[in-house]
């Protein structure tokens, strides 16, 4: 849980401290890159704060899982345009399986599985 908090808290701060740098990884087909960076930064910070308290941890974890999936296009874009970023190609390749590992860590440490959704039948 501490890892998840630090990962998203530091990442969320980076969205505001280095907005222009973060905007470079937003794929061109996603509109309003600055707004995208700011909104995802807010969600990262909210998720990080949410994992601190036991009562909000599962919901925050679910949100962080969805957020992590939502930012995957940026990671794919960086891999596709690897020559435009000052990160070694091997690190960009490694980033995708590490993102899967991050999803597992989020789900495990935030006890997302404890959320129960009721099915409703519409007659």
VENFEN-V635987 format. One line per field, one symbol per residue. psi: psi as a letter, one per 20 degrees, with the letter a starting at -180 (. if undefined). A space follows every 50 residues. Layout:
psi=???
This chain:
psi=hgggggghgggghhhhhlghghhhipqhipqmhgggggghgghggggghh igphhighggggghggghhhjhhghgghghlhijqlpqghhhghhghhhg hgggggggijlhiipppppppp.
